[in-house]
C-alpha cells in the first residue's frame, strides 16, 4: 500500500499524526485475509478470489450496511491487482468531477496503469450521472467498484447493473464484533474497561457496524482510567444510545414491514411482535403500521375470522385516540390477534378473479329479472319481470340466476376449511344444492 506519510516528514511528526488517526483507521485491514465478517465473498473459492487469481478485475457493486468493510475491500482489491486506486463520493461529486477522474484514468492507462474507481454512495448519482460511467467501463478506462447501502435493483440503472457484479456484504455478527474488540485491545495495549454485561451491550449498540463499534470503543478508552470498569448502566450513560439502522423510505423500512407481514401470515405471534417492536423502536409511524395491519386482516385472515378486520380498525382508532406510547399496546394486541387467527386468502383470490373477468368481458347487461322498472316503458320492456322476492320463499332463497347470460354462472369464492370459513362453506354447499333442486323443479 502507499506510504501514509511523505518521506520529508520527520519520524516524530509521523508518530504525532498517527496518534491522531481514528482507531477504525488504525485497524483498517492490510490484506483481504484480515477483513472480518465477509468470508462468503472473500473465501478461497469466492468470487473475488477467482477474479484475483485470473489477474483481471471486473466492475463490482458492493451492497451492504454501513461499517461492513466495503471501502476497505475496494482498496485492498486495487492493491492485490496492482491497479491505481481512485476514490470519489457521489454525495460531493458532480459531472465536472467525473470528467476529471475519467481523463486522469485515461492518462494513467496510456502509461500502462489501470484504474480502479471506487464510488462511495453510488446510488446518490442520478440516472444521467450513472450513465456516464458506461463508456469508460466498456472501453476499459476504469474498473468501477461502487458501494451502496441501498438495494441496487431499485437504485441503479439496469444498464449499469448489467455491466457489474453485485456482491452483498453482511452485518457483522457477535463473533466478528468480538474479534474487532480484540484487535482494539491489542492496539491500545490494555483490555477494554467494561464488564461482560457492558461488553454485550456495546456489541448490541454497534448493531453490526464495525466502524461504529470501534468509535464507541475509542470513546470508552478516552474517558476511562486504568482502574475503571464500566457496567451496563455506566456504559449506556456514557455513549447514550445509537439509533438502529433504519430509513423509513428505504430498505430497512421495506425489509422489516415484509418480515412483519410474513410472520403474521405465518401465525408466529412472537416473531411478529419482535418485528413490530423493531419498527416502533426505530421511529416508524404507528399509523403506517395500523394501516398495514388492516390490510393484513383483509388479505390474510379474511372471512376465516370476520372479527379480525373490525379489531384491526379498532386498534387504529385506539391508537389515534391515545397516541404514543399508550396506543402502541392496542396495535400490539392486533398483531397478536391477527397472527393467531385462522388464515384464508379466499376473499383476495375471489376478488382478483372477479376483477379479471370484469375487465375481460366488458359490460354485459344483468338479467332483466333483477333490474328495477321505475317507469312504465321499462316495465313494458320486461324489466323486473319474473323476479322472485327471496323472503317470500320457504327457505329465504330463490335460487334464481344473477349473472349476465353472456357470462353464465361463475364460482369465484372458495372458502377454506379453516375458522369461520368452514361454516361459510357449509352454507354455500347448502345454497348450491338448493339452487340445483329449484332449477330441476322449474322454479
C-alpha positions in Angstrom: 0.0 0.0 0.0 1.1 3.6 -0.5 3.1 5.0 2.4 0.8 7.2 4.6 3.5 9.8 5.1 5.7 11.6 2.6 9.5 11.0 3.0 10.2 14.5 4.1 8.1 14.3 7.3 10.2 13.7 10.4 9.5 10.4 12.3 8.5 12.3 15.4 5.8 14.2 13.4 4.7 10.9 11.9 4.1 9.5 15.3 2.1 12.6 16.3 0.0 12.4 13.1 -0.5 8.6 13.6 -1.7 9.2 17.1 -4.4 11.5 15.9 -5.8 8.9 13.5 -9.2 7.3 14.5 -9.0 3.8 15.9 -11.0 2.5 13.0 -8.4 3.8 10.6 -5.5 2.4 12.6 -7.1 -1.0 12.5 -8.0 -0.9 8.8 -7.0 -4.3 7.4 -3.8 -4.5 5.4 -4.8 -7.5 3.4 -8.0 -9.3 2.3 -7.2 -12.0 4.8 -7.6 -9.5 7.6 -11.1 -8.5 6.7 -13.6 -9.6 9.3 -17.1 -10.9 8.6 -17.3 -11.3 4.8 -15.9 -14.8 4.3 -18.8 -15.6 1.8 -17.2 -13.2 -0.7 -13.6 -13.4 0.4 -13.1 -17.1 1.0 -10.7 -19.2 -1.1 -13.4 -20.2 -3.5 -15.4 -17.0 -3.5 -15.9 -14.6 -6.4 -13.3 -12.1 -5.5 -10.6 -14.7 -5.1 -11.4 -16.1 -8.5 -11.1 -12.7 -10.0 -7.8 -12.0 -8.5 -6.5 -15.4 -9.5 -7.4 -14.7 -13.1 -5.3 -11.5 -13.0 -8.2 -9.3 -14.1 -10.9 -7.5 -12.0 -14.4 -6.9 -13.3 -16.7 -4.0 -12.2 -18.5 -4.6 -8.9 -21.3 -3.2 -6.8 -20.6 -3.7 -3.1 -24.0 -3.7 -1.4 -24.4 -3.8 2.4 -25.0 -1.9 5.7 -22.6 0.7 6.9 -19.4 -0.3 8.6 -19.0 -3.7 7.0 -15.8 -3.1 5.1 -16.9 -2.1 1.6 -14.4 0.8 1.2 -11.6 -1.3 2.7 -12.2 -4.2 0.4 -12.2 -1.9 -2.6 -8.7 -0.5 -1.6 -7.3 -4.0 -1.0 -8.6 -5.2 -4.3 -6.8 -2.4 -6.1 -3.6 -3.3 -4.2 -3.9 -7.0 -4.8 -4.5 -6.5 -8.5 -1.9 -3.8 -8.9 -4.4 -1.2 -10.0 -4.3 2.5 -9.3 -6.9 3.5 -6.7 -9.1 6.5 -7.2 -12.0 7.3 -4.8 -14.9 9.7 -5.1 -18.2 10.2 -3.2 -21.4 10.6 -5.1 -22.5 13.0 -2.3 -19.8 15.5 -3.1 -19.1 14.9 -6.8 -20.8 16.1 -10.0 -20.4 15.8 -13.7 -17.3 18.0 -13.8 -15.6 15.9 -11.1 -16.4 12.7 -13.1 -14.9 14.1 -16.3 -11.6 15.0 -14.4 -11.5 11.5 -12.9 -12.1 9.8 -16.3 -9.4 11.9 -18.0 -6.9 11.1 -15.3 -7.7 7.4 -15.7 -7.2 7.7 -19.5 -3.8 9.3 -19.0 -2.8 6.5 -16.5 -4.0 3.9 -18.9 -1.8 5.3 -21.7 1.1 5.0 -19.2 0.2 1.3 -18.7 -1.6 1.7 -15.3 -5.2 0.6 -14.9 -7.5 2.4 -12.5 -10.0 1.1 -10.0 -12.5 3.8 -9.5 -14.3 3.5 -6.1 -17.6 5.4 -5.9 -19.0 5.6 -2.4 -22.8 6.0 -2.1 -23.1 5.4 -5.8 -26.9 5.3 -5.6 -26.8 9.0 -4.9 -25.9 9.7 -8.6 -28.9 10.4 -10.8 -29.7 8.4 -14.0 -27.6 10.6 -16.3 -24.6 10.6 -14.0 -24.8 6.8 -13.7 -25.0 6.5 -17.5 -21.7 8.5 -17.8 -19.9 5.5 -16.3 -20.9 3.2 -19.1 -18.4 4.2 -21.9 -15.4 4.2 -19.6 -16.4 0.8 -18.2 -16.8 -0.6 -21.7 -13.5 0.7 -23.1 -11.5 -0.4 -20.0 -10.7 3.1 -18.9 -11.8 2.2 -15.3 -12.9 -0.8 -13.4 -15.8 0.6 -11.4 -16.4 -0.5 -7.8 -19.5 1.2 -6.4 -20.6 1.0 -2.8 -24.2 1.3 -1.7 -26.3 0.8 1.4 -29.5 0.6 -0.7 -30.8 -2.2 -2.8 -29.1 -1.7 -6.2 -32.0 -3.3 -8.0 -34.1 -0.3 -7.1 -31.4 2.5 -7.1 -29.1 1.7 -10.0 -29.8 1.8 -13.8 -30.3 -1.5 -15.5 -27.5 -0.7 -17.9 -25.0 -0.1 -15.1 -26.2 -3.2 -13.3 -25.7 -5.4 -16.4 -22.0 -4.4 -16.5 -21.2 -5.1 -12.9 -21.5 -8.0 -10.5 -23.3 -7.3 -7.2 -21.6 -8.6 -4.0 -23.6 -8.4 -0.8 -21.9 -7.5 2.4 -23.4 -8.8 5.7 -23.7 -7.0 9.0 -21.0 -8.2 11.4 -22.2 -10.9 13.9 -21.3 -11.2 17.5 -18.1 -13.2 16.9 -17.0 -10.6 14.3 -17.5 -7.8 16.7 -15.7 -9.6 19.5 -12.7 -10.1 17.1 -12.7 -6.4 16.4 -12.7 -5.6 20.1 -9.8 -8.0 20.5 -7.8 -6.1 17.8 -8.7 -2.8 19.5 -7.4 -4.1 22.8 -4.1 -5.2 21.2 -3.7 -1.8 19.6 -4.4 0.1 22.8 -2.3 -2.3 24.9 -4.9 -3.0 27.6 -8.3 -4.7 28.0 -11.4 -2.7 27.2 -12.5 -1.4 30.6 -16.0 -2.9 30.6 -17.6 -5.9 32.4 -19.2 -8.8 30.5 -22.7 -7.3 30.5 -21.4 -4.0 29.2 -19.4 -5.7 26.5 -22.6 -7.4 25.3 -24.4 -4.1 25.5 -21.6 -2.5 23.4 -22.0 -5.0 20.7 -25.7 -4.6 20.7 -25.3 -0.8 20.3 -23.0 -1.3 17.4 -25.8 -3.1 15.5 -23.5 -5.0 13.2 -21.5 -1.9 12.2 -17.8 -2.4 12.8 -16.8 1.2 12.3 -19.5 2.3 14.8 -18.2 -0.3 17.3 -14.6 1.0 17.1 -15.9 4.5 17.5 -17.6 3.5 20.7 -14.6 1.6 21.9 -12.4 4.6 21.2 -14.7 6.8 23.2 -14.6 4.4 26.2 -10.8 4.3 26.2 -10.7 8.1 26.0 -12.8 8.7 29.1 -11.7 5.9 31.4 -8.6 5.4 33.5 -6.6 2.2 34.1 -8.7 1.2 37.1 -12.1 1.9 35.7 -14.6 -0.8 34.7 -17.9 0.2 33.2 -21.1 -1.8 33.8 -24.2 -1.7 31.6 -25.7 1.4 33.2 -22.4 3.4 33.1 -21.8 2.4 29.5 -25.2 3.4 28.3 -24.9 6.7 30.1 -21.6 7.4 28.6 -22.3 6.5 24.9 -26.0 7.3 25.0 -28.0 5.2 22.5 -27.2 4.5 18.9 -30.2 4.6 16.6 -30.9 1.3 14.8 -30.2 1.1 11.1 -33.5 2.1 9.6 -34.6 4.5 7.0 -38.3 4.9 6.7 -38.2 5.4 2.9 -35.5 2.7 2.1 -34.5 -0.9 2.5 -34.7 -1.0 6.3 -38.3 0.0 6.2 -39.3 -2.4 3.4 -37.4 -5.3 4.9 -39.0 -5.0 8.3 -42.5 -4.5 7.1 -42.1 -7.5 4.9 -40.9 -9.5 7.9 -43.8 -8.3 10.0 -46.4 -9.2 7.3 -45.0 -12.6 6.7 -44.7 -13.6 10.3 -48.3 -12.6 10.9 -49.3 -14.6 7.9 -47.2 -17.5 9.2 -49.0 -17.4 12.5 -45.9 -16.7 14.6 -47.1 -14.0 17.2 -43.7 -13.9 18.9 -41.7 -13.1 15.7 -44.5 -10.7 14.6 -44.2 -8.8 17.9 -40.5 -8.6 17.5 -40.6 -7.0 14.1 -43.4 -4.7 15.2 -41.3 -3.6 18.2 -38.2 -3.2 15.9 -40.2 -0.7 13.7 -41.7 1.2 16.6 -38.2 1.4 18.3 -36.7 2.7 15.0 -39.3 5.5 14.8 -41.8 4.2 12.3 -45.1 6.0 12.1 -47.5 3.8 14.2 -50.4 4.8 11.9 -48.5 3.3 8.9 -48.3 0.1 10.9 -52.0 0.3 11.8 -52.9 0.6 8.1 -50.7 -2.4 7.3 -52.5 -4.4 10.0 -55.8 -3.6 8.5 -54.6 -4.7 5.1 -53.3 -8.0 6.7 -56.7 -8.6 8.3 -58.4 -8.3 4.9 -55.8 -10.1 2.9 -54.5 -12.9 5.1 -57.2 -13.6 7.7 -60.3 -12.6 5.7 -63.5 -14.5 6.4 -61.7 -17.2 8.3 -62.2 -14.8 11.2 -64.6 -11.9 10.3 -63.7 -10.2 13.6 -60.1 -9.6 12.5 -60.9 -6.6 10.3 -63.0 -4.7 12.8 -60.5 -5.4 15.5 -57.6 -4.1 13.4 -59.7 -0.9 12.6 -60.5 -0.6 16.4 -56.7 -0.8 17.1 -56.1 2.0 14.7 -58.9 4.1 16.3 -57.5 3.3 19.8 -54.0 4.5 18.8 -55.5 7.6 17.2 -57.3 8.4 20.5 -54.5 7.5 22.9 -51.4 8.5 20.9 -47.9 7.3 21.9 -46.8 5.4 23.9 -50.1 4.0 25.3 -51.6 3.5 21.8 -48.9 1.1 20.7 -50.3 -1.5 23.0 -53.6 -1.6 21.1 -51.6 -2.2 17.9 -49.6 -4.9 19.6 -52.9 -6.6 20.5 -53.9 -6.5 16.9 -50.6 -8.0 15.9 -51.1 -11.0 18.2 -54.7 -11.4 17.3 -54.0 -11.5 13.6 -51.0 -13.8 14.0 -53.1 -16.3 16.0 -56.2 -16.1 13.9 -57.1 -18.8 11.3 -55.9 -17.7 7.8 -57.6 -17.5 4.5 -56.9 -15.5 1.3 -60.0 -16.8 -0.4 -61.6 -13.3 -0.5 -58.5 -11.9 -2.2 -58.4 -14.7 -4.7 -62.1 -14.4 -5.4 -61.9 -10.6 -5.8 -58.9 -10.9 -8.2 -60.6 -13.5 -10.3 -63.8 -11.4 -10.5 -61.9 -8.3 -11.4 -60.0 -10.1 -14.2 -63.3 -11.4 -15.6 -64.9 -7.9 -15.3 -62.0 -6.4 -17.3 -62.2 -9.2 -19.9 -65.9 -9.3 -20.6 -66.8 -5.6 -20.9 -70.3 -4.5 -20.0 -72.9 -7.3 -20.5 -76.4 -6.4 -19.2 -77.5 -8.2 -16.0 -80.6 -10.4 -16.3 -83.8 -8.4 -16.9 -85.4 -10.2 -13.9 -83.2 -8.4 -11.4 -83.5 -4.9 -12.9 -85.8 -2.3 -11.4 -88.7 -1.0 -13.5 -89.3 2.6 -12.3 -91.1 3.6 -15.5 -94.0 2.1 -17.5 -91.7 1.9 -20.5 -89.1 -0.1 -18.7 -91.8 -2.4 -17.3 -93.2 -2.9 -20.7 -89.8 -3.9 -21.9 -89.6 -6.7 -19.3 -87.5 -5.1 -16.6 -88.1 -6.9 -13.3 -90.4 -9.5 -14.9 -90.3 -12.8 -13.2 -88.2 -11.6 -10.2 -88.7 -13.8 -7.1 -88.5 -12.0 -3.7 -86.3 -14.3 -1.7 -88.0 -13.6 1.6 -91.3 -15.0 0.1 -89.8 -18.5 -0.3 -89.8 -21.1 2.5 -86.0 -21.2 2.6 -85.5 -17.5 2.1 -83.6 -18.4 -1.0 -84.9 -18.2 -4.6 -82.0 -19.8 -6.5 -82.6 -17.5 -9.5 -79.8 -16.6 -11.8 -78.0 -13.3 -11.2 -75.1 -13.4 -13.7 -75.4 -11.9 -17.2 -76.4 -14.6 -19.7 -73.3 -13.7 -21.7 -71.1 -14.8 -18.9 -73.0 -17.6 -17.2 -72.7 -18.8 -13.6 -69.2 -18.3 -12.1 -67.6 -19.6 -8.9 -65.1 -17.1 -7.6 -65.2 -17.6 -3.8 -63.9 -20.9 -2.5 -63.9 -20.8 1.3 -61.2 -22.9 3.0 -61.8 -25.5 5.7 -60.4 -23.2 8.5 -62.0 -20.9 11.0 -65.4 -19.3 10.2 -65.0 -20.1 6.5 -65.7 -23.8 7.4 -69.2 -22.6 8.3 -69.5 -20.5 5.2 -68.5 -23.5 3.1 -71.4 -25.4 4.6 -73.8 -22.6 3.8 -72.6 -22.3 0.2 -72.9 -26.0 -0.3 -76.4 -25.9 1.0 -77.3 -23.0 -1.3 -75.7 -24.8 -4.3 -77.8 -27.9 -3.7 -81.0 -25.9 -3.1 -80.3 -23.9 -6.3 -79.9 -27.2 -8.3 -83.1 -28.6 -6.8 -85.1 -25.4 -7.7 -83.8 -25.4 -11.2 -84.7 -29.1 -11.7 -88.2 -28.3 -10.5 -88.6 -25.4 -12.9 -88.7 -22.7 -10.3 
